[in-house]
């Protein structure tokens, strides 16, 4: 957070677009202000290309006049139902809206809107740090309008609402998710009164669409320390309503002196670990969901203690159900998360034993192009407080990585298909599609993965002929 005078703010508004907006507003005789995130990010020294402009008058008329002024290279989109217009100019997006005041019905987050003043418009903003405005009219160019002391909240790293938080959150419950998301993104703290209101109004989240909630969850996942957002979601009670499967990971059970770890906080640690090395949203989702099936697979076995057998395979199935329920994409992104959840135990098992070529070949074959991301996930998954054990695993992972590299260069296993196809097997032995064709193809694949034969056509063909003889098959004359 930096403190800026009006003269210094003017320096941040040197781009030609602001001069053009200023002259257009004065030509039309209307007040005009930059508001919201762009202003906030000037003070936080964060880059931003999305500019929101409030006009005390018609935002659409203002945008049209500006587009005519800028001419070629300008694209304008008008949304009459919302009274807004979006103007794209080079790499900038400027959204214009008329100043307005809003009133809400209890069962909807879509407000009744009427024309208003700048004060009315700032009153309806979600948080004080997003209610900042800078005047663009020539006489007051660069003047900051801060009715709710948002600059002080930026200094103090506080998220709070401009007006009564119960009204703010009840009117538009999505603001509860945004509150937690901004705190996570900016590493700010939520004001006590505002947080208590989150807890009181959490049930209102039920009127928000799954798509909107998923969008906010994605932004929390992409924040620098995502655990902060998920802990706030949990503390407020929102997480139990929007993501009960994650809440189910909480708690530690002890039996006969043996306890398992709290898988909720373990998961958040894995998520934070992986967030230090990747901005891949779907890899972060895999970290969040890698142990999601532990509550349903937890068993007590007297001779062993607590077990979570097959939680990776059960978790793989749960991923699809959760993505569908949460309106997340049911495409290759979901399948990618499923694959990583399914395979996340494999490198750990290999690293905890003798690292054999065969085991690494099979891992490379099954993971395909996701192998590097899988290794990142597995390294993030080592959260043991036993430093010696943790170091041993990480060293073994380096050995696994080196073997992966060596075997890939030598055997070309990643995404490979057996050199002899099913069609060639059928043609060679005059077979129709049947179990024997599949058995021969699998035997060739296994022989390559186990290092019995190289990943080459001649070797695979010779192996097929020998294996076929043992199965009582003879080559077609």
VEXDREN-2710 file (C-alpha; in Angstrom, 1 decimal):
% VEXDREN-2710
k/r/px/py/pz
1/UNK/0.0/0.0/0.0
2/UNK/1.4/3.4/-1.0
3/UNK/0.0/6.8/-0.1
4/UNK/-0.6/9.1/-3.1
5/UNK/-1.4/12.7/-3.4
6/UNK/-3.7/14.1/-6.1
7/UNK/-0.7/15.1/-8.2
8/UNK/0.7/11.5/-7.8
9/UNK/-2.6/10.0/-8.8
10/UNK/-2.6/12.1/-11.9
11/UNK/0.7/10.4/-12.9
12/UNK/-1.1/7.0/-12.7
13/UNK/-3.7/8.4/-15.1
14/UNK/-1.3/9.6/-17.9
15/UNK/-2.6/7.0/-20.4
16/UNK/-4.4/8.6/-23.3
17/UNK/-7.6/6.7/-22.6
18/UNK/-8.1/8.7/-19.4
19/UNK/-7.6/12.0/-21.2
20/UNK/-10.1/10.9/-23.8
21/UNK/-12.7/9.9/-21.2
22/UNK/-12.2/13.2/-19.3
23/UNK/-12.7/15.3/-22.5
24/UNK/-15.8/13.3/-23.5
25/UNK/-17.4/13.6/-20.1
26/UNK/-16.8/17.4/-20.1
27/UNK/-18.2/17.6/-23.6
28/UNK/-21.4/15.8/-22.5
29/UNK/-21.5/17.8/-19.2
30/UNK/-21.6/14.8/-16.9
31/UNK/-19.6/13.8/-13.8
32/UNK/-17.3/10.9/-14.5
33/UNK/-15.3/8.7/-12.1
34/UNK/-13.1/5.6/-12.2
35/UNK/-14.3/3.3/-9.4
36/UNK/-13.6/0.0/-7.7
37/UNK/-10.8/-2.4/-8.3
38/UNK/-8.7/-0.3/-10.7
39/UNK/-8.5/2.5/-8.1
40/UNK/-7.8/0.0/-5.3
41/UNK/-5.0/-1.6/-7.3
42/UNK/-3.3/1.7/-8.0
43/UNK/-2.7/2.1/-4.2
44/UNK/-1.8/-1.6/-3.9
45/UNK/0.6/-1.3/-6.8
46/UNK/-1.0/-4.2/-8.6
47/UNK/-1.4/-4.2/-12.4
48/UNK/-4.9/-4.0/-13.8
49/UNK/-6.3/-3.6/-17.3
50/UNK/-10.0/-3.6/-16.4
51/UNK/-11.3/-0.1/-15.8
52/UNK/-14.8/0.6/-14.4
53/UNK/-16.2/4.0/-15.0
54/UNK/-19.3/5.5/-13.3
55/UNK/-21.1/8.3/-15.0
56/UNK/-23.6/10.5/-13.2
57/UNK/-26.0/10.1/-16.2
58/UNK/-26.0/7.6/-19.0
59/UNK/-23.1/5.2/-19.1
60/UNK/-24.2/3.9/-22.5
61/UNK/-24.3/7.4/-24.0
62/UNK/-20.9/8.1/-22.6
63/UNK/-19.4/4.9/-24.1
64/UNK/-20.9/5.6/-27.5
65/UNK/-19.5/9.2/-27.6
66/UNK/-16.1/7.9/-26.5
67/UNK/-16.1/5.2/-29.2
68/UNK/-16.9/7.8/-31.9
69/UNK/-14.1/9.9/-30.6
70/UNK/-11.5/7.1/-30.5
71/UNK/-12.6/5.8/-33.9
72/UNK/-10.8/2.9/-35.6
73/UNK/-9.6/0.0/-33.4
74/UNK/-12.4/0.5/-30.9
75/UNK/-15.0/-2.2/-30.2
76/UNK/-18.2/-1.4/-28.1
77/UNK/-20.7/-3.8/-26.6
78/UNK/-24.0/-2.4/-25.2
79/UNK/-26.1/-4.1/-22.6
80/UNK/-29.3/-2.1/-22.4
81/UNK/-31.0/-4.4/-19.8
82/UNK/-28.2/-3.6/-17.4
83/UNK/-27.6/0.0/-18.5
84/UNK/-23.9/-0.7/-19.2
85/UNK/-21.5/-0.6/-22.1
86/UNK/-18.1/-2.2/-22.5
87/UNK/-15.5/-0.6/-24.7
88/UNK/-12.4/-2.5/-25.8
89/UNK/-9.5/-0.2/-26.8
90/UNK/-6.1/-1.9/-27.6
91/UNK/-5.3/-4.1/-24.5
92/UNK/-7.7/-2.2/-22.2
93/UNK/-11.3/-3.0/-21.3
94/UNK/-13.4/-0.1/-20.0
95/UNK/-16.9/-0.7/-18.6
96/UNK/-19.3/2.3/-18.3
97/UNK/-22.3/2.4/-16.1
98/UNK/-24.6/5.1/-14.9
99/UNK/-24.5/5.9/-11.2
100/UNK/-27.4/4.1/-9.6
101/UNK/-29.0/3.0/-6.4
102/UNK/-30.4/-0.5/-5.8
103/UNK/-33.1/-2.3/-3.8
104/UNK/-33.4/-6.1/-3.4
105/UNK/-36.1/-8.7/-3.0
106/UNK/-35.3/-11.3/-0.4
107/UNK/-35.4/-14.2/-2.8
108/UNK/-33.1/-12.7/-5.5
109/UNK/-29.8/-11.1/-5.9
110/UNK/-31.0/-9.2/-9.0
111/UNK/-31.8/-5.6/-7.7
112/UNK/-34.3/-3.1/-8.8
113/UNK/-32.2/-0.2/-10.2
114/UNK/-32.9/3.5/-10.5
115/UNK/-30.7/6.4/-11.4
116/UNK/-28.6/7.8/-8.5
117/UNK/-25.7/10.0/-7.5
118/UNK/-22.1/9.0/-7.0
119/UNK/-22.9/8.7/-3.3
120/UNK/-25.7/6.3/-4.0
121/UNK/-23.3/4.3/-6.3
122/UNK/-20.6/4.1/-3.6
123/UNK/-23.2/3.0/-1.0
124/UNK/-24.0/-0.1/-3.0
125/UNK/-20.4/-1.2/-3.4
126/UNK/-19.4/-4.5/-1.6
127/UNK/-16.4/-3.3/0.4
128/UNK/-14.8/0.0/1.4
129/UNK/-11.7/-0.8/-0.5
130/UNK/-13.8/-1.2/-3.7
131/UNK/-15.8/2.0/-3.1
132/UNK/-12.9/4.3/-3.9
133/UNK/-13.4/6.7/-6.8
134/UNK/-11.2/9.1/-8.7
135/UNK/-12.8/12.0/-10.6
136/UNK/-11.9/12.3/-14.3
137/UNK/-13.5/15.6/-15.0
138/UNK/-10.9/18.3/-15.9
139/UNK/-11.6/20.6/-13.0
140/UNK/-11.2/17.8/-10.4
141/UNK/-9.0/15.4/-12.4
142/UNK/-7.2/12.9/-10.1
143/UNK/-9.3/13.9/-7.0
144/UNK/-10.0/10.9/-4.7
145/UNK/-13.5/10.4/-3.3
146/UNK/-13.3/8.1/-0.3
147/UNK/-16.5/8.4/1.8
148/UNK/-15.9/5.1/3.8
149/UNK/-12.2/5.5/4.7
150/UNK/-11.2/2.8/2.3
151/UNK/-7.7/4.1/2.1
152/UNK/-7.2/3.5/5.9
153/UNK/-8.6/0.0/5.4
154/UNK/-6.1/-0.6/2.7
155/UNK/-3.3/0.5/5.1
156/UNK/-4.7/-1.7/7.8
157/UNK/-5.4/-4.6/5.4
158/UNK/-9.0/-4.8/6.5
159/UNK/-12.0/-6.1/4.5
160/UNK/-15.3/-4.5/5.7
161/UNK/-18.5/-3.4/4.1
162/UNK/-19.4/0.3/3.5
163/UNK/-22.8/0.0/5.2
164/UNK/-24.5/-2.6/7.5
165/UNK/-22.9/-5.9/6.6
166/UNK/-26.2/-7.7/7.2
167/UNK/-27.8/-5.7/4.5
168/UNK/-24.9/-6.0/2.2
169/UNK/-24.7/-9.8/2.5
170/UNK/-28.4/-10.4/2.6
171/UNK/-29.0/-8.3/-0.5
172/UNK/-26.4/-10.1/-2.5
173/UNK/-25.1/-13.3/-0.8
174/UNK/-22.3/-13.7/-3.4
175/UNK/-20.6/-10.9/-1.6
176/UNK/-19.9/-13.4/1.2
177/UNK/-17.8/-15.4/-1.1
178/UNK/-16.2/-12.3/-2.5
179/UNK/-15.3/-11.1/1.0
180/UNK/-13.4/-14.3/1.7
181/UNK/-11.8/-14.3/-1.8
182/UNK/-10.5/-10.8/-1.5
183/UNK/-9.1/-11.5/2.0
184/UNK/-7.3/-14.6/0.5
185/UNK/-6.1/-12.8/-2.7
186/UNK/-4.8/-9.7/-0.9
187/UNK/-3.7/-11.4/2.4
188/UNK/-6.1/-9.1/4.3
189/UNK/-8.2/-9.7/7.4
190/UNK/-11.9/-9.6/7.6
191/UNK/-13.3/-7.0/10.1
192/UNK/-14.9/-8.7/13.1
193/UNK/-18.4/-7.2/12.6
194/UNK/-18.2/-8.2/8.9
195/UNK/-17.1/-11.7/9.7
196/UNK/-19.9/-12.2/12.3
197/UNK/-22.3/-11.1/9.7
198/UNK/-20.9/-13.8/7.3
199/UNK/-21.8/-16.3/10.0
200/UNK/-25.3/-14.9/10.5
201/UNK/-26.1/-14.8/6.8
202/UNK/-24.5/-18.0/5.6
203/UNK/-27.8/-19.7/4.7
204/UNK/-28.5/-17.0/2.2
205/UNK/-25.8/-18.6/-0.1
206/UNK/-28.6/-21.0/-1.2
207/UNK/-29.9/-18.4/-3.7
208/UNK/-26.6/-18.1/-5.5
209/UNK/-26.0/-20.3/-8.6
210/UNK/-23.4/-23.1/-8.5
211/UNK/-21.5/-21.5/-11.4
212/UNK/-21.0/-18.2/-9.4
213/UNK/-19.8/-20.1/-6.3
214/UNK/-17.4/-22.2/-8.4
215/UNK/-16.0/-19.1/-10.0
216/UNK/-15.2/-17.7/-6.5
217/UNK/-13.7/-21.0/-5.4
218/UNK/-11.5/-21.0/-8.4
219/UNK/-10.2/-17.5/-7.5
220/UNK/-9.6/-18.6/-3.9
221/UNK/-7.7/-21.6/-5.2
222/UNK/-5.5/-19.3/-7.4
223/UNK/-4.7/-17.0/-4.4
224/UNK/-1.1/-17.0/-3.0
225/UNK/-2.1/-18.9/0.1
226/UNK/-5.4/-20.7/-0.7
227/UNK/-5.7/-22.3/2.8
228/UNK/-6.5/-18.8/4.2
229/UNK/-9.6/-18.7/2.1
230/UNK/-10.8/-22.2/2.9
231/UNK/-10.2/-21.7/6.6
232/UNK/-12.3/-18.6/6.5
233/UNK/-15.0/-20.4/4.6
234/UNK/-15.0/-23.1/7.2
235/UNK/-15.0/-20.7/10.2
236/UNK/-18.0/-18.8/8.8
237/UNK/-20.0/-22.0/8.2
238/UNK/-20.1/-21.4/4.4
239/UNK/-17.9/-24.4/3.5
240/UNK/-20.3/-26.9/5.1
241/UNK/-23.0/-25.5/2.8
242/UNK/-21.1/-25.4/-0.5
243/UNK/-18.5/-28.1/-0.1
244/UNK/-19.5/-30.6/2.6
245/UNK/-17.1/-33.3/1.3
246/UNK/-14.2/-31.1/2.2
247/UNK/-15.5/-30.5/5.7
248/UNK/-15.9/-34.2/6.2
249/UNK/-12.1/-34.5/6.2
250/UNK/-11.9/-32.7/9.5
251/UNK/-11.1/-34.3/12.8
252/UNK/-8.8/-36.8/14.5
253/UNK/-10.0/-40.1/15.9
254/UNK/-7.9/-42.1/18.4
255/UNK/-8.2/-45.8/19.1
256/UNK/-5.9/-47.9/21.3
257/UNK/-3.5/-44.9/21.5
258/UNK/-3.3/-44.7/17.7
259/UNK/-4.5/-41.5/15.9
260/UNK/-4.7/-40.5/12.2
261/UNK/-3.8/-37.0/11.1
262/UNK/-6.5/-34.3/10.5
263/UNK/-6.9/-34.8/6.8
264/UNK/-8.6/-31.3/6.3
265/UNK/-5.5/-29.4/7.5
266/UNK/-3.2/-31.9/5.8
267/UNK/-5.1/-31.2/2.5
268/UNK/-4.7/-27.4/3.0
269/UNK/-1.0/-27.8/3.7
270/UNK/-0.6/-29.8/0.4
271/UNK/-2.6/-27.1/-1.4
272/UNK/-0.4/-24.4/0.0
273/UNK/2.8/-26.4/-0.9
274/UNK/1.7/-26.9/-4.5
275/UNK/0.7/-23.3/-4.8
276/UNK/4.3/-22.2/-4.2
277/UNK/5.4/-23.9/-7.4
278/UNK/2.4/-23.8/-9.9
279/UNK/-0.5/-21.5/-10.9
280/UNK/-2.2/-24.4/-12.7
281/UNK/-5.8/-24.2/-11.4
282/UNK/-6.6/-27.9/-12.1
283/UNK/-3.4/-29.1/-10.5
284/UNK/-4.5/-27.1/-7.4
285/UNK/-7.9/-28.7/-7.6
286/UNK/-6.2/-32.1/-7.7
287/UNK/-4.3/-31.1/-4.5
288/UNK/-7.5/-30.1/-2.8
289/UNK/-9.3/-33.4/-3.8
290/UNK/-6.4/-35.9/-3.5
291/UNK/-7.6/-37.3/-0.2
292/UNK/-11.3/-36.5/-0.6
293/UNK/-12.4/-40.1/-0.2
294/UNK/-10.5/-40.7/3.1
295/UNK/-13.7/-40.2/5.3
296/UNK/-15.6/-42.9/3.4
297/UNK/-12.7/-45.4/3.2
298/UNK/-11.5/-45.0/6.8
299/UNK/-11.3/-48.3/8.7
300/UNK/-9.8/-49.5/12.0
301/UNK/-7.7/-52.7/11.6
302/UNK/-6.5/-54.0/15.0
303/UNK/-3.1/-55.1/13.8
304/UNK/-2.4/-52.1/11.6
305/UNK/-4.4/-49.1/13.0
306/UNK/-6.3/-46.6/10.8
307/UNK/-6.4/-47.4/7.1
308/UNK/-7.8/-45.7/4.0
309/UNK/-7.5/-48.5/1.5
310/UNK/-8.3/-47.5/-2.1
311/UNK/-9.1/-43.9/-1.2
312/UNK/-7.4/-42.8/-4.4
313/UNK/-9.7/-45.0/-6.6
314/UNK/-12.8/-44.0/-4.6
315/UNK/-11.7/-40.4/-4.8
316/UNK/-11.4/-40.6/-8.6
317/UNK/-15.1/-41.5/-8.8
318/UNK/-16.0/-38.8/-6.3
319/UNK/-14.3/-36.1/-8.5
320/UNK/-16.8/-36.6/-11.3
321/UNK/-19.7/-36.4/-8.9
322/UNK/-18.4/-33.2/-7.3
323/UNK/-17.6/-31.5/-10.5
324/UNK/-21.0/-32.2/-11.8
325/UNK/-22.7/-31.0/-8.6
326/UNK/-20.6/-27.8/-8.4
327/UNK/-21.0/-27.0/-12.2
328/UNK/-17.3/-27.3/-12.8
329/UNK/-16.3/-28.4/-16.4
330/UNK/-17.1/-32.0/-17.2
331/UNK/-14.4/-32.3/-19.8
332/UNK/-10.7/-33.1/-20.1
333/UNK/-10.0/-30.8/-17.1
334/UNK/-12.1/-33.0/-14.9
335/UNK/-10.5/-36.2/-16.3
336/UNK/-7.1/-34.7/-15.6
337/UNK/-8.0/-34.1/-11.9
338/UNK/-9.4/-37.6/-11.8
339/UNK/-6.2/-39.1/-13.2
340/UNK/-4.0/-37.3/-10.6
341/UNK/-6.3/-38.2/-7.7
342/UNK/-6.2/-41.9/-8.9
343/UNK/-2.4/-42.0/-9.3
344/UNK/-1.3/-39.8/-6.4
345/UNK/-0.2/-42.8/-4.3
346/UNK/1.9/-44.5/-6.9
347/UNK/5.1/-42.4/-6.8
348/UNK/4.9/-42.5/-3.0
349/UNK/4.7/-46.3/-3.0
350/UNK/7.6/-46.5/-5.5
351/UNK/9.7/-44.0/-3.5
352/UNK/9.1/-45.9/-0.2
353/UNK/10.6/-49.1/-1.8
354/UNK/13.3/-50.1/-4.2
355/UNK/12.8/-47.9/-7.3
356/UNK/12.6/-50.5/-10.1
357/UNK/12.6/-49.7/-13.8
358/UNK/9.4/-51.8/-14.2
359/UNK/7.5/-49.8/-11.6
360/UNK/8.6/-46.5/-13.1
361/UNK/7.8/-47.6/-16.7
362/UNK/4.2/-48.5/-15.6
363/UNK/3.8/-45.2/-13.8
364/UNK/5.0/-43.3/-16.9
365/UNK/2.7/-45.3/-19.1
366/UNK/-0.4/-44.6/-16.9
367/UNK/0.3/-41.0/-16.2
368/UNK/1.3/-40.0/-19.8
369/UNK/1.6/-36.3/-20.2
370/UNK/0.5/-35.7/-16.7
371/UNK/3.6/-37.3/-15.2
372/UNK/5.4/-34.1/-14.3
373/UNK/2.3/-32.6/-12.6
374/UNK/1.8/-35.9/-10.7
375/UNK/5.3/-35.7/-9.4
376/UNK/4.7/-32.1/-8.3
377/UNK/1.5/-33.2/-6.5
378/UNK/3.3/-36.1/-4.7
379/UNK/6.2/-33.9/-3.5
380/UNK/3.6/-31.4/-2.1
381/UNK/1.9/-34.3/-0.4
382/UNK/4.9/-35.0/1.9
383/UNK/3.9/-33.0/5.0
384/UNK/5.4/-35.3/7.6
385/UNK/6.8/-33.5/10.7
386/UNK/9.4/-36.3/10.8
387/UNK/12.2/-34.4/9.0
388/UNK/14.3/-37.5/8.4
389/UNK/11.4/-39.4/6.8
390/UNK/10.4/-36.3/4.8
391/UNK/14.0/-35.9/3.5
392/UNK/14.2/-39.6/2.6
393/UNK/11.0/-39.4/0.5
394/UNK/12.1/-36.3/-1.3
395/UNK/15.5/-37.8/-2.1
396/UNK/13.7/-40.9/-3.4
397/UNK/11.4/-38.8/-5.5
398/UNK/14.5/-37.3/-7.1
399/UNK/15.6/-40.8/-8.0
400/UNK/12.1/-41.5/-9.4
401/UNK/12.4/-38.3/-11.5
402/UNK/15.8/-39.3/-12.9
403/UNK/14.6/-42.8/-13.8
404/UNK/11.5/-41.3/-15.5
405/UNK/13.8/-39.1/-17.5
406/UNK/16.2/-41.9/-18.4
407/UNK/13.5/-44.4/-19.3
408/UNK/11.5/-41.9/-21.3
409/UNK/14.6/-41.1/-23.4
410/UNK/15.4/-44.8/-23.9
411/UNK/12.0/-46.5/-24.1
412/UNK/9.6/-43.7/-25.3
413/UNK/6.9/-45.1/-22.9
414/UNK/4.9/-41.9/-22.4
415/UNK/1.5/-42.3/-24.1
416/UNK/2.8/-45.3/-26.1
417/UNK/0.7/-47.9/-27.9
418/UNK/2.0/-51.4/-28.3
419/UNK/4.0/-51.6/-31.6
420/UNK/1.7/-54.4/-32.8
421/UNK/-1.9/-53.4/-33.1
422/UNK/-5.0/-55.5/-32.4
423/UNK/-5.8/-55.4/-36.2
424/UNK/-2.4/-56.9/-37.0
425/UNK/-2.9/-59.7/-34.4
426/UNK/-6.2/-60.7/-35.9
427/UNK/-4.8/-60.6/-39.4
428/UNK/-1.7/-62.6/-38.5
429/UNK/-3.7/-65.4/-36.8
430/UNK/-6.9/-65.2/-38.8
431/UNK/-8.9/-64.2/-35.7
432/UNK/-12.1/-62.3/-35.2
433/UNK/-12.3/-59.8/-32.2
434/UNK/-12.0/-62.0/-29.1
435/UNK/-10.4/-62.4/-25.7
436/UNK/-7.3/-63.9/-27.2
437/UNK/-6.6/-60.8/-29.2
438/UNK/-6.8/-58.7/-26.1
439/UNK/-4.6/-61.1/-24.1
440/UNK/-1.9/-61.0/-26.8
441/UNK/-1.9/-57.2/-27.0
442/UNK/-1.7/-57.0/-23.2
443/UNK/1.1/-59.5/-23.0
444/UNK/3.1/-57.4/-25.5
445/UNK/2.4/-54.2/-23.5
446/UNK/3.4/-55.9/-20.2
447/UNK/6.6/-57.3/-21.7
448/UNK/7.7/-53.8/-22.8
449/UNK/6.7/-52.2/-19.4
450/UNK/8.6/-54.9/-17.5
451/UNK/11.7/-54.5/-19.7
452/UNK/11.6/-58.0/-21.2
453/UNK/11.6/-56.6/-24.7
454/UNK/12.4/-53.1/-26.1
455/UNK/9.6/-50.8/-27.3
456/UNK/10.3/-51.7/-31.0
457/UNK/8.2/-53.4/-33.7
458/UNK/10.5/-56.3/-34.5
459/UNK/11.0/-57.3/-30.9
460/UNK/7.2/-57.0/-30.2
461/UNK/6.3/-59.1/-33.3
462/UNK/8.8/-61.9/-32.4
463/UNK/7.4/-61.9/-28.8
464/UNK/3.8/-62.1/-30.2
465/UNK/4.7/-65.2/-32.3
466/UNK/6.2/-67.0/-29.4
467/UNK/3.4/-66.1/-27.0
468/UNK/0.8/-67.1/-29.6
469/UNK/2.4/-70.6/-29.9
470/UNK/1.9/-71.1/-26.1
471/UNK/-1.7/-70.2/-26.5
472/UNK/-2.2/-72.7/-29.3
473/UNK/-2.4/-70.1/-32.1
474/UNK/-0.5/-70.5/-35.4
475/UNK/0.3/-67.9/-37.9
476/UNK/-1.9/-67.8/-41.0
477/UNK/-0.4/-69.4/-44.0
END
